[in-house]
Amino acid sequence: MSPPEKELPPILPGVHLVGTPIGNLEDITLRALRVLGAAGVLAAEDTRVTRKLFQRYNLKAPKTIYACNAHNEEKIARKLADLAAAGETVVFASDAGMPGISDPGRRIVRAALESGVNVEVIPGPSAVTTALAICGLNAASFTFLGFPSRRDGRLSTELIRHGQLAPAMVFYESPRRLVRLLAMAREILGAERDAAICIELTKKFERVFRGKLEELAKQFAGTEVRGEIVVVISGQV
């Protein structure tokens, strides 16, 4: 049971980054719902996606809503900082997960800090930590590498450098490039390195495949994969 409204801390003007569900819409905190509902200005990576949360939880959307994505974040960040400096409660939510983690958000925070604006983060789900928890690998320490480079040379360098270390490696990957990543990882890190492929985490068709890189590379070769993917590769033992 949530505490009475009078016991809750006030939502102050400033910039608020809200973590949102990565799939299952029930993965939303009470604080996140309260902050979303208090937004005077809402910025969203995709306004259609964020509106689903407002509709699901009967929240009143603010009149001022901006689309803020990788293409226009620099421009919108300055506007959001100015609005927050003028006393607005500005809320930003990316499509899913935590803003700034392979999603827009970093430039918004920088612009707010440069303007002396209060910044708060409302924690929420992350595909990185969800994958680490479910993969079953030794991931007491890990390195998040985001989306692998599309250039084979750079990806090879990354795998060589991080593959020699103890922390597990975590990647986001496109379905179109998963087979390439697995093949290169097998070649560079060895066929016996443990890994996990996490697809559509927390969604209806969530699937997790665990095994050696050799097994996983063969399993996915020639197959068509759909959905959002997180790849976890164990570190050097």
Secondary structure, 3 states (H helix, E strand, C coil): CCCCHHHCCCCCCEEEEECECCCCCCCCCHHHHHHHHCCCEEEECCHHHHHHHHHHCCCCCCCEEEECCCCCHHHHHHHHHHHHHCCCEEEEECCCECCCCCCCCHHHHHHHHHCCCCEEEECCCCHHHHHHHHCCCCCCCEEECCCCCCCHHHHHHHHHHHHCCCCEEEEEECHHHHHHHHHHHHHHHCCCCEEEEEECCCCCCCEEEEEEHHHHHHHHCCCCCCCCEEEEECCCC
